[in-house]
Amino acid sequence: MLVHYRTLVRSGVLSLTAMLLLFVTGCATEPGLDKGKFDELIRAAQELRAAIGSGKACDVPDSVLQRLVSGTAALRGKIASKAERDLLAAFANLATSAQDGLLLCRSRSQLAVLNIVPKGRINVTQELDPIVDKYDLPIESHVYAPTGARLKTISVDAIKVIWEKAAVQIRNIEVTLKYS
């Protein structure tokens, strides 16, 4: 009986030691978040946040969007941890939202000058179809009386929806950076 008890204690100690080693090595192998890698992306996001906050998101320079896109592409092979992968994905999503927002901004004025599209509406082209689907934007159908052409449009308020989403993404990135 004493031999059996010693075997149980010895196997319990060995199991506990093995679990502790696995836990310690599992925690130690994942590097942290190197915020320095993201400096350029952080600056671009701050510029975008300022433009959104001022109500002039449609006037954000193309260079800000370009820095977000090229910055995320440049970091793809330099990511060392899950935290960095998650942050890079957040910046990539922000870049996509900014692209979508700017595309809608540019599209709102394309046919407005010709009075083909009703005031306060944006003509939905093939280029905008994926954005309409992605953000589940409500569509209205119109007929242009002189030609009988059918048009699909969305409200110009859709632009605000996309920029609000981008603002939320920026706040989430800032929280991640603050607490990492």
Buried (B, 14 or more C-beta within 10 A) or exposed (E): EEEEEEEEEEEEEEEEEEEEEEEEEEEEEEEEBBEEBBEBBBEBBBBBBEBBEEEEBBEBEEEBBEBBBBBBEEBEEEBEBEBBEEBBEBBBBBBBBBBBBBBBBEBBEEBBEEEBBEEEBBBBBEEBEEBBEEBEBEEEEBEBEEEEEEBBBBBBEBBBBBBBBBBEBBEBBBEBBEEB
